[in-house]
Amino acid sequence: MHPIRTASRLGAACGVVILAACAKKEAAVDTAAVAPPATATSSGAVAPAPATLADFNGTWKIHSVPTSGTDTSATELTLTANGDQWTQTYADGRKVPVRVTLSGDSVITDAGPYASVRRKGVQVTTHGSFHKSGDKLVGTTTAHYATKGADSVLVLRTEGTKSP
């Protein structure tokens, strides 16, 4: 073998050994004990922690008003939340079961079909998305009425206060 090649290989091998010896050893990290990093939004603000169903437990007095049109009458109801068992109770005593799921800091609700309190004799299915803002429950509800025509969907601004 040529002496220059041998010296080059020997030099490279020594360099690798020296680098390996000088490299710092990383301390082992217990990943189970480390909290996940906060998630920053594109604006740099820290995103809220994901919600749990327990965050919404209780009895809420709900007030829903259409977001557009000439109808500004409110729908009043009581929302009872206990884990994944939720019920809407209307002024006439009618109780409607509500299905719930979580998405980030919000709760998603679905109910129906059931007889509408706003449109007599019409079946309605509702879909809502709510989050807590201080001591209030705020969001929107979309009502889908079993009719034909442009007015078969109604979007309502919804706000609730927790009963003591």
N, C-alpha and C positions, 0 to 999 in steps of 0.2 A: 504494500500500500504506500502511496505517496506521503512523505512526511508532512507536507503542508495540510493535506486533507485530514490527517490524523490530529494535528494540532488544532485545526478548526473545530473538529468534532469534540475534542477534549475541552476546548474553551466553551463551546455551547453547552456541554453537559455540566461543566462547573457553574456556568451562569444560572442554569435551571436550579441546581442544588442551592446556590446562594440565595436566589429569589425565594425559594420554598422555605428556607431556614429563616429568612427575614420577615416573611409575611406574618401579620398579626393573626392570631387565632381568634375567631368570633366566639363570644360567650353564647352558650345555649340559651334560647329564649323560650319560656313556657308560654306558648301561644294561648293556652286556655285561660291564663290569668291576665292577658292583655285585652283591654277594651277595644272594640272596633273604632277606627278613627271616625270623627264626625264628618258627615258628608257636606261639602260646600256646594251651594248652588252656583250658577253661572255668574250671579251678581256678587259672589263672595260670602253671602250670608249662610249661616249654618242651617241645614234643613231640620225641621222638627222631627222628634223621635217618632217612630211608628206607633200608631194607636193600638190599644187593646180593647176588647169589648167591655172590660171592667171600667174603662175611662168614661163610658157612656151610661153605665148603670144608673137607674133611678126613674123617677116619673117626671116627664117634661110636658109643660103646657105649650102646645105648638100653635103658631099663628102663620098661615100661608096666604099670600096675596099674589094674584096674577101679575106678571111682569109687563104685560102690554095689553092694549085694548081698553075698552070703557068699563069693563067689569073690574071693580076694585074691592069687591066684597071679600072678606077673609073667610077661610075655612079654619075652624077651631077644632082641635082634638087634643087628646092626651096620649102621649107615647110612653109606654112602660117598657123599659129596657132592663133585662136581667140576664146577663151573659148572652147566649144566642137565642133566648126566648123573648121576642118583642111582640107587642100588641098595640094597635091603634084603637082608641075608644072615642067614638063620636058623641056629641051632645044627646043624641037619641038613644044612647046605650049600646049601639052596635059595636061589636068588637071584630077587628080584622087582624089576622096574624100577619106578621112582617118577617120576611127573610132578610138576614143581614150578612154582609161580608166586610172585610177591612181592606183598605188600600192606602198605604202610607199613614198619614195622620187623620184619615177620613173613614167614615162608615158609609157603606152603600146599602140602601134599603130597597126592597121590592115587595109590593103587596098587590093582591088581586088575582083575577078579576073579582070585583065586588060591586054592589049597587052604589052608584055615586051619590054623595050628599049634595053636590053642586048641580047636577043634571038629573032630575027625577026620571026614573025608568031606564036609565042608561048604565051599562056596565063600564067600569073603569079599572085600569091597571096603572099603578104608580111606581115610579123609579126616583129615588132621591139620593143625593150625595151631601153629606154634612160633616162639619168639623167643629171642634170646640174653639170658641173665641172668648177667652176669659171664662165667665160662668154661663155663657150662652151657647146654644147649638144653632149654627147657621149653615145655610146652603140653599139648594134648589130642589124642587120636586117637579117632575114631568109627569103629567097625567095623560094617559092614552085612552080615549073614549071609544067604545065599540060603535062608531058611527061612520058614515061615509062623508067625505067632504073636508074642506080646509080647516074647519074648527074641531077636528078630532083630536088635536094635541093642545095641551095647555101647560105653560111653564109658570111655576109659582116660586116666588122668593119666600123662603121658609126660615122662621126664627123661633127658637124655643127657650124657655127659662125653666130651670129645674125647680120642682116643688120641694119644699122642705120635708 
